[in-house]
């Protein structure tokens, strides 16, 4: 039988309930650095060029399918939990007609690296093996299946409960990650059957069958045992998050990014950061956020799905979501930029300023205590403290349009829909409900009245009443 085909498909086992997570959510959907656990092996399989990639679902199958539907997977369902071998058999129909190498991954093992799996596949192809298992050497192998070798190849995999004292001393363990010859593996699982006390199909039984049939069974040892770490409870989930965070942060630092305290800097896998950017402690960079060169992100800032050009300074405590920020902008402290915000460059959005679907031209600014929602703003506009675009009438949202070189005084309400012409000035304390033409002055507050001596007379009257 020829096992040298370099075509590779992948099956990801994700049917388990994960009772130790103590959760209604399927285990493989628990988030790790912003992504479901199962998304990690799914995306890695795609990067490796596997086709098709089948995900075996069971508990919470509908939720898993909905969450991972955009990953380009085919789904197979395991309705009964009859072991890992049975789970793999459930994917047979999804791989109908496939002949080559089947890469078997686990939906709760998110830390595998590309180069590790490439080494596994290369060794499998070079040996023309029926089975190649990824193994790891650990200091305390208690509870794991041991790898028993003969002349370099794998003779058998012995579970903890069945291991003799000499076998228990073996520190090389089975990670549950395999390269397998397909379609041979499906026929092999049916031949070994489930005639055991548990009535389950044991994937490890195919090792003995392969050797009986004269096929090679090989092993590749991972250089870092933590890569094969399975997530069974929330403690292990936190441990995996720490490992992944350290890995990602190290990559950014080697690429020229300064992290003042990597242990308290949270950067998700899809984030891109330009060199010479400075990240302070307590920063969260999430989603598909992109930072340019020479940016500075101060403590406690949270950015999600944002694009920042070069030399943007985000000050402490600011939250940015779905926003696009041009070069040389200053944001915060304590600013909130909501989705749809676009700053074209050299803008200042100061403390306790909130924006939403607001587009500001170059050098326009709102320094403090302002709300700009559904606004189209020109260049060099100044919004005074307490300015509000009143964009919602309880039913519909409306747009405020502000031209270039407008000065808006403090405590102004711009009641949309309204247009403020270029070069105009809005007096402090005004409520603007009508369009303002260019270069005009608009004031809507009541005329100030002064009554000389009124306060003194009031105090004298109050004194007599005591």
C-alpha positions in Angstrom: 0.0 0.0 0.0 1.4 3.4 -1.0 1.3 6.0 1.8 3.5 8.7 0.1 0.8 11.0 -1.2 1.4 14.6 -0.1 -2.3 15.6 -0.3 -3.4 16.6 3.2 -6.8 16.8 4.8 -7.6 17.7 8.4 -10.1 16.5 11.0 -10.6 18.5 14.2 -12.3 16.7 17.1 -14.6 19.1 18.9 -17.6 17.0 20.0 -16.9 16.8 23.7 -19.0 18.6 26.4 -16.1 19.8 28.6 -17.9 19.2 31.9 -14.9 20.5 33.9 -15.4 23.9 32.4 -18.7 24.1 34.4 -20.3 26.0 31.6 -23.4 25.9 29.3 -21.1 27.0 26.5 -19.4 24.2 24.5 -15.8 23.9 25.6 -14.3 24.6 22.1 -16.2 27.9 22.0 -14.6 29.3 25.1 -12.5 32.4 24.0 -8.7 32.5 24.1 -7.3 35.9 23.2 -10.5 36.9 21.4 -11.0 33.7 19.4 -12.9 30.4 20.1 -10.5 27.6 21.1 -11.4 25.6 18.0 -10.6 28.5 15.7 -6.9 28.0 16.4 -6.5 24.5 14.9 -9.0 25.3 12.2 -7.0 28.3 11.0 -3.7 26.5 11.4 -5.0 23.6 9.2 -6.0 26.2 6.5 -2.5 27.8 6.7 -1.0 24.3 6.1 -3.1 23.9 3.0 -5.3 21.1 4.3 -8.4 20.5 2.2 -10.9 19.6 3.2 -10.9 20.6 6.9 -13.6 18.7 8.8 -14.8 19.6 12.3 -16.5 16.9 14.3 -19.2 18.4 16.5 -21.4 16.9 19.1 -22.3 18.8 22.3 -23.7 22.2 21.3 -23.3 21.4 17.6 -25.6 24.2 16.4 -23.7 26.8 18.5 -20.4 25.5 17.3 -21.5 25.5 13.7 -22.8 29.1 14.0 -19.6 30.4 15.7 -17.2 28.7 13.2 -19.3 28.8 10.1 -17.0 31.5 8.6 -13.8 29.4 8.9 -14.4 27.4 5.7 -15.0 24.1 7.4 -17.1 21.0 6.7 -19.0 19.7 9.6 -19.6 16.1 10.8 -21.6 15.2 13.8 -20.9 12.6 16.5 -24.3 11.9 18.1 -22.9 9.3 20.6 -19.7 9.8 22.5 -17.9 6.5 21.7 -14.3 7.5 21.9 -11.8 9.4 19.8 -11.7 6.7 17.2 -15.4 6.8 16.8 -15.3 10.6 16.5 -12.8 10.2 13.6 -15.0 7.6 11.9 -17.9 10.2 12.0 -15.8 12.4 9.7 -15.3 9.6 7.0 -18.2 10.8 4.9 -16.9 14.4 4.9 -13.6 13.0 3.5 -15.3 10.7 0.9 -12.9 10.1 -2.0 -9.9 11.6 -0.2 -6.6 9.7 -0.4 -3.5 11.0 1.3 -2.5 12.2 4.7 -5.1 13.0 7.4 -3.9 15.4 10.0 -5.9 14.8 13.2 -6.2 17.8 15.5 -8.1 18.6 18.7 -10.4 21.5 19.1 -9.2 22.1 22.6 -5.5 22.2 21.7 -5.0 25.8 20.6 -1.2 26.4 21.0 0.3 24.3 18.2 2.8 26.0 16.0 2.9 25.8 12.2 6.5 24.5 12.1 5.7 21.7 14.6 2.9 20.3 12.4 5.1 20.8 9.3 7.8 18.6 10.9 5.1 16.0 11.7 3.8 15.9 8.2 7.4 15.9 6.7 8.4 13.0 8.9 5.2 11.1 8.0 5.7 11.5 4.3 9.4 10.7 4.4 8.7 7.4 6.3 5.7 6.5 4.2 4.1 5.7 7.6 0.6 4.6 8.3 0.6 6.5 11.6 2.8 9.3 12.9 2.1 10.6 16.4 3.2 13.9 17.8 4.7 13.3 21.2 6.1 15.4 24.0 8.6 14.8 26.8 7.4 16.0 30.2 8.7 15.8 33.7 5.5 14.3 35.2 3.8 12.0 32.7 1.3 10.7 35.2 -2.1 10.2 33.5 -0.8 10.3 29.9 -0.4 7.5 27.4 3.3 6.5 27.2 5.1 6.0 23.9 6.9 2.6 23.8 9.5 2.5 21.0 11.3 -0.3 19.3 14.3 0.6 17.1 13.1 4.2 16.9 9.5 3.5 15.7 6.5 3.3 18.0 5.7 -0.2 19.1 2.6 0.7 21.2 0.9 3.5 23.2 0.2 2.3 26.8 -2.4 4.1 28.9 -1.5 4.9 32.5 -3.9 2.3 34.0 -2.3 -0.4 31.8 1.4 0.6 32.1 3.9 -1.6 33.8 6.3 0.1 36.3 9.1 0.3 33.6 6.5 1.9 31.2 5.3 4.4 33.8 8.9 5.7 34.0 8.8 6.7 30.3 8.5 10.5 29.9 7.5 10.6 26.2 3.7 10.9 26.0 1.0 10.8 23.4 -0.4 14.3 22.6 -3.4 13.1 20.7 -2.2 14.8 17.5 -1.6 12.4 14.5 -0.7 12.2 10.9 -2.6 9.2 9.5 -2.9 7.4 6.1 -6.3 7.8 4.6 -8.5 6.1 3.7 -6.6 3.3 5.5 -7.3 4.7 8.9 -11.1 4.4 8.6 -10.9 0.7 7.6 -8.4 0.1 10.4 -10.7 1.6 13.0 -13.5 -0.7 11.9 -11.2 -3.7 12.1 -10.1 -2.9 15.7 -13.7 -2.4 16.6 -15.1 -1.5 20.1 -15.0 -4.8 21.8 -13.9 -3.5 25.2 -15.4 -2.7 28.6 -16.3 0.8 27.6 -17.6 -0.1 24.2 -15.5 2.6 22.6 -13.2 2.9 19.6 -9.7 3.6 20.8 -7.6 5.5 18.3 -4.4 4.1 19.9 -5.5 0.6 18.9 -4.6 1.3 15.3 -0.9 1.4 16.3 -0.8 -2.3 16.9 -2.9 -3.1 13.8 -0.6 -1.0 11.6 2.5 -2.9 12.8 0.7 -6.2 12.4 0.0 -5.3 8.8 3.7 -4.4 8.3 3.2 -0.6 8.2 5.5 1.9 9.9 4.3 3.8 13.0 6.5 6.8 13.7 6.7 9.6 16.3 7.9 13.2 16.2 8.7 14.9 19.5 7.6 18.5 19.9 10.3 20.9 21.0 7.9 22.7 23.4 5.5 20.4 25.3 3.2 23.4 26.1 2.2 23.5 22.4 0.2 20.2 22.9 -1.5 21.5 26.1 -5.2 20.5 26.1 -7.8 22.8 27.7 -10.0 21.0 30.2 -10.9 23.6 32.7 -10.7 27.4 33.3 -7.4 27.1 35.1 -5.8 25.5 32.0 -7.6 28.1 29.9 -5.9 30.9 31.9 -2.5 29.1 31.6 -2.9 28.8 27.8 -3.8 32.5 27.7 -0.6 33.4 29.5 1.5 31.2 27.2 -0.1 32.7 24.1 0.2 36.2 25.4 3.9 35.7 26.1 4.4 34.2 22.6 2.6 37.1 20.8 4.2 39.8 22.9 7.7 38.4 22.2 7.0 38.5 18.5 6.0 42.1 18.6 9.0 43.1 20.7 11.3 41.3 18.3 9.7 43.3 15.5 10.6 46.6 17.1 7.6 47.3 19.4 8.3 48.4 23.0 6.1 46.8 25.7 6.9 48.4 29.0 5.3 45.4 30.9 4.6 42.4 28.6 3.0 40.5 31.5 0.1 43.0 31.6 -0.2 43.8 27.9 -3.0 42.0 26.1 -2.6 41.8 22.3 -4.8 39.5 20.3 -3.5 37.4 17.4 -5.0 39.5 14.6 -3.3 42.8 15.7 -0.6 44.5 13.7 1.8 47.0 15.2 4.4 49.2 13.5 8.0 49.6 14.8 8.9 52.1 17.4 5.4 52.1 18.9 5.3 52.2 22.7 2.7 50.2 24.6 2.1 50.9 28.3 0.9 48.4 30.9 -2.7 47.4 31.0 -3.4 48.0 27.3 -5.8 45.7 25.4 -5.4 45.6 21.6 -8.2 43.4 20.1 -9.6 42.1 16.8 -8.0 43.4 13.6 -6.5 46.5 15.1 -3.6 48.0 13.2 -1.2 50.5 14.7 1.3 52.5 12.6 4.8 53.5 13.5 5.8 55.7 16.5 2.4 55.5 18.2 2.0 55.6 22.0 -0.8 53.8 23.8 -1.0 54.7 27.5 -2.2 52.6 30.4 -5.7 51.2 30.5 -6.5 52.0 26.8 -8.6 49.5 24.9 -8.7 49.4 21.1 -10.8 47.0 19.1 -10.9 46.7 15.3 -9.3 50.1 14.9 -6.8 51.5 12.3 -4.3 54.0 13.5 -1.8 55.8 11.3 1.7 56.9 12.4 2.4 58.9 15.5 -1.0 58.6 17.1 -1.1 59.1 20.9 -3.9 57.4 22.8 -3.9 58.6 26.4 -4.9 56.7 29.5 -8.2 55.1 29.9 -9.5 55.7 26.4 -11.7 53.2 24.5 -11.6 53.0 20.7 -13.9 50.7 18.7 -14.2 50.4 15.0 -12.5 53.7 14.4 -10.0 55.0 11.8 -7.4 57.5 13.1 -5.2 59.6 10.8 -1.6 60.5 11.5 -0.5 62.8 14.4 -3.8 62.6 16.4 -4.1 62.9 20.1 -6.9 60.9 21.8 -7.9 61.2 25.5 -7.4 60.7 28.3 -10.7 58.9 29.0 -12.1 59.4 25.5 -14.6 57.0 23.9 -14.5 56.6 20.1 -17.3 54.4 19.0 -17.7 52.6 15.6 -17.7 54.7 12.5 -15.4 57.4 13.9 -13.0 58.7 11.3 -10.3 61.3 12.1 -8.4 62.5 9.1 -5.3 63.6 10.9 -3.8 66.1 13.4 -7.0 65.9 15.4 -7.4 66.2 19.2 -10.2 64.3 21.0 -9.8 65.1 24.6 -11.0 63.9 28.0 -14.5 62.7 28.3 -15.3 63.2 24.6 -17.5 60.6 22.9 -17.8 60.2 19.1 -20.0 57.9 17.0 -20.2 57.8 13.2 -18.4 61.1 13.2 -15.9 62.1 10.5 -13.6 65.0 11.4 -11.4 66.8 8.9 -7.8 67.6 9.6 -6.9 69.7 12.7 -10.5 69.7 14.0 -10.7 69.2 17.7 -13.0 68.6 20.7 -10.9 69.0 23.8 -13.3 68.0 26.5 -16.8 66.9 27.6 -18.3 66.7 24.1 -20.6 64.3 22.2 -20.3 64.2 18.4 -22.6 61.6 16.9 -23.6 61.2 13.2 -21.5 64.2 12.3 -19.7 65.3 9.1 -17.1 67.9 10.2 -14.7 69.9 8.0 -11.1 71.0 8.8 -9.9 73.2 11.6 -13.2 73.1 13.5 -13.1 73.8 17.3 -15.8 72.4 19.5 -16.0 74.1 22.9 -16.6 72.2 26.2 -20.0 70.7 26.5 -21.0 70.7 22.8 -23.6 68.1 21.8 -24.8 67.0 18.4 -28.5 66.1 19.2 -28.8 63.3 16.6 -31.7 61.3 17.8 -35.4 62.3 18.1 -36.5 59.0 19.7 -37.2 57.4 16.4 -34.6 58.3 13.8 -31.0 59.4 13.7 -30.0 62.6 11.8 -26.7 64.1 10.6 -25.0 67.3 11.7 -22.8 68.9 9.0 -20.1 71.4 9.9 -18.0 73.2 7.4 -14.4 74.3 7.6 -13.0 76.8 10.1 -16.1 76.8 12.4 -15.8 77.9 16.0 -18.4 76.3 18.3 -18.6 77.9 21.8 -19.0 76.0 25.0 -22.3 74.4 26.0 -23.8 74.3 22.5 -26.5 72.0 21.3 -26.6 71.3 17.5 -30.0 69.8 16.9 -29.8 67.6 13.7 -30.5 67.7 10.9 -28.6 70.9 10.7 -25.8 72.4 8.6 -23.2 74.9 10.0 -21.6 76.9 7.2 -17.8 77.3 6.9 -16.2 80.1 8.8 -19.2 80.7 11.1 -19.2 81.1 14.8 -21.7 79.6 17.3 -22.1 81.6 20.5 -21.6 79.7 23.8 -24.8 78.4 25.4 -26.8 78.3 22.1 -29.2 75.7 20.9 -29.0 75.7 17.1 -32.0 74.2 15.3 -31.7 76.0 11.9 -29.0 76.0 9.3 -26.3 78.6 9.8 -24.9 80.3 6.6 -21.1 80.6 6.0 -19.2 83.3 8.0 -22.3 84.1 10.2 -22.6 84.5 13.9 -25.4 82.3 15.5 -26.6 83.0 19.0 -29.8 81.6 20.4 -29.5 82.3 24.2 -31.7 84.8 26.0 -30.4 88.3 26.3 -28.5 88.9 29.6 -30.2 91.2 32.1 -28.4 93.0 34.9 -30.3 94.4 38.0 -27.9 96.6 40.0 -28.0 96.0 43.8 -30.4 93.1 43.6 -28.2 90.7 45.4 -27.4 93.1 48.3 -31.2 93.8 48.8 -31.8 90.0 48.8 -29.2 89.5 51.5 -30.5 92.3 53.6 -34.1 90.9 53.4 -32.8 87.5 54.5 -30.9 89.0 57.4 -34.1 90.7 58.7 -35.9 87.3 58.6 -33.4 85.7 61.0 
